[in-house]
Amino acid sequence: MEQDWLWGLFGGLMIGTGGAIYLLGNGRIMGASGIIGGLADGSGRNTAAERVTFLAGVAVVPALLTWVFGPVATNITENFAVLIIAGLLVGIGTRLANGCTSGHGVCGMSRLSPRSFVATALYILAGGLGVVLFRHVLGVI
């Protein structure tokens, strides 16, 4: 039996633990889009150090884990146009939903936020529709 699902479980546990530490450490909800957005638009200047530290951890920890455990197959497409369009769609979606999957799906749902339950359900629905459209209809991924 393949054990690849363990990496997803491990990643989810790391995100959940990171969210709990972020909340307990400074009393704020961990949402990656809000953390990045506050740096980009300047509204998070007074908390820039913690935001940059968080983002550095998001970049450094996977690199360290790859160094320790070796690379993991991501099955990501090599089509850069698709990656750029996907990134833009994710950015638009996080703005429309006032948050991202880490903010709504992990932190919001754990706080039993109705808005986060709706947002997470819509993320999953949009992702499923995206796979049907881009893989099965258009054949680009």
C-alpha positions as CSV (number, residue, x, y, z in Angstrom):
1,M,0.0,0.0,0.0
2,E,1.3,3.4,-0.9
3,Q,2.2,5.7,2.0
4,D,2.1,9.1,0.1
5,W,-1.0,10.1,2.1
6,L,1.3,10.4,5.2
7,W,2.9,13.4,3.7
8,G,-0.4,15.2,3.4
9,L,-1.2,14.3,7.0
10,F,2.2,15.5,8.2
11,G,1.8,18.7,6.2
12,G,-1.7,19.3,7.7
13,L,-0.4,18.7,11.2
14,M,2.4,21.2,10.6
15,I,0.0,23.8,9.3
16,G,-2.4,23.3,12.3
17,T,0.5,23.4,14.8
18,G,1.8,26.6,13.1
19,G,-1.6,28.2,13.3
20,A,-1.9,27.3,17.0
21,I,1.5,28.6,17.8
22,Y,0.8,31.8,15.8
23,L,-2.5,32.4,17.7
24,L,-1.0,31.6,21.1
25,G,2.2,33.6,20.4
26,N,0.6,36.9,19.4
27,G,-3.2,36.5,19.5
28,R,-3.7,36.7,15.8
29,I,-5.2,34.3,13.3
30,M,-2.8,32.7,10.9
31,G,-3.9,33.4,7.3
32,A,-1.1,33.4,4.8
33,S,-2.9,35.8,2.4
34,G,-3.5,38.3,5.2
35,I,0.1,38.1,6.3
36,I,1.4,38.6,2.7
37,G,-1.3,41.2,2.0
38,G,-0.3,43.3,5.0
39,L,3.3,43.4,3.8
40,A,2.2,44.2,0.2
41,D,-0.2,47.0,1.0
42,G,1.7,48.4,4.0
43,S,-1.1,47.9,6.5
44,G,1.1,45.4,8.4
45,R,4.1,47.7,8.9
46,N,3.9,47.5,12.7
47,T,4.0,43.7,12.6
48,A,6.4,43.4,9.6
49,A,9.0,41.5,11.6
50,E,6.7,38.7,12.6
51,R,5.2,38.6,9.1
52,V,8.6,38.2,7.4
53,T,9.6,35.6,10.0
54,F,6.4,33.6,9.3
55,L,7.0,33.8,5.5
56,A,10.7,32.8,6.0
57,G,9.5,29.7,8.0
58,V,7.1,28.8,5.2
59,A,10.0,28.8,2.7
60,V,12.8,27.4,4.9
61,V,11.0,24.5,6.7
62,P,10.0,22.6,3.5
63,A,13.6,23.1,2.2
64,L,14.9,21.6,5.5
65,L,12.5,18.7,5.3
66,T,13.5,18.0,1.7
67,W,17.1,18.0,2.8
68,V,16.3,15.5,5.7
69,F,13.8,13.2,4.0
70,G,14.5,13.7,0.3
71,P,12.3,15.1,-2.4
72,V,8.6,14.3,-2.6
73,A,6.8,14.0,-5.9
74,T,4.5,17.0,-6.3
75,N,3.1,16.1,-9.8
76,I,3.1,19.8,-10.6
77,T,2.8,20.8,-14.2
78,E,5.8,22.2,-16.1
79,N,3.5,24.5,-18.1
80,F,4.4,27.9,-16.7
81,A,1.4,29.7,-18.3
82,V,-0.9,27.3,-16.3
83,L,1.1,28.0,-13.1
84,I,0.8,31.8,-13.6
85,I,-2.9,31.6,-14.4
86,A,-3.5,29.3,-11.4
87,G,-1.6,31.7,-9.1
88,L,-3.6,34.6,-10.3
89,L,-6.9,32.7,-9.8
90,V,-5.9,31.8,-6.3
91,G,-5.0,35.4,-5.5
92,I,-8.4,36.6,-6.9
93,G,-10.2,33.9,-4.9
94,T,-8.5,34.8,-1.6
95,R,-9.4,38.5,-2.1
96,L,-13.1,37.5,-2.9
97,A,-13.2,35.2,0.2
98,N,-11.4,37.6,2.5
99,G,-8.9,34.9,3.3
100,C,-7.2,31.8,2.1
101,T,-7.3,28.1,2.9
102,S,-5.0,28.4,5.9
103,G,-7.1,31.3,7.4
104,H,-10.5,29.8,6.7
105,G,-9.9,26.1,6.3
106,V,-7.5,25.6,9.2
107,C,-7.9,28.4,11.6
108,G,-11.5,29.6,10.9
109,M,-13.1,26.1,10.9
110,S,-11.3,25.2,14.1
111,R,-12.9,28.3,15.7
112,L,-16.3,27.1,14.2
113,S,-16.7,30.2,12.1
114,P,-19.7,29.8,9.8
115,R,-18.1,32.1,7.2
116,S,-15.0,29.8,7.1
117,F,-17.1,26.7,6.6
118,V,-18.8,28.3,3.6
119,A,-15.5,29.6,2.2
120,T,-13.8,26.2,2.6
121,A,-16.7,24.4,0.9
122,L,-16.5,26.9,-2.0
123,Y,-12.7,26.4,-2.2
124,I,-13.2,22.7,-2.5
125,L,-16.0,23.1,-5.1
126,A,-13.9,25.6,-7.1
127,G,-10.9,23.3,-7.0
128,G,-13.0,20.3,-8.2
129,L,-14.5,22.4,-11.0
130,G,-11.0,23.6,-11.9
131,V,-9.8,20.1,-12.3
132,V,-12.7,19.1,-14.5
133,L,-12.3,22.2,-16.7
134,F,-8.5,22.3,-17.0
135,R,-7.7,18.6,-17.0
136,H,-10.7,16.9,-18.6
137,V,-12.2,19.6,-20.8
138,L,-9.2,21.7,-21.9
139,G,-6.5,19.1,-21.3
140,V,-3.9,21.7,-20.1
141,I,-2.9,19.9,-16.8
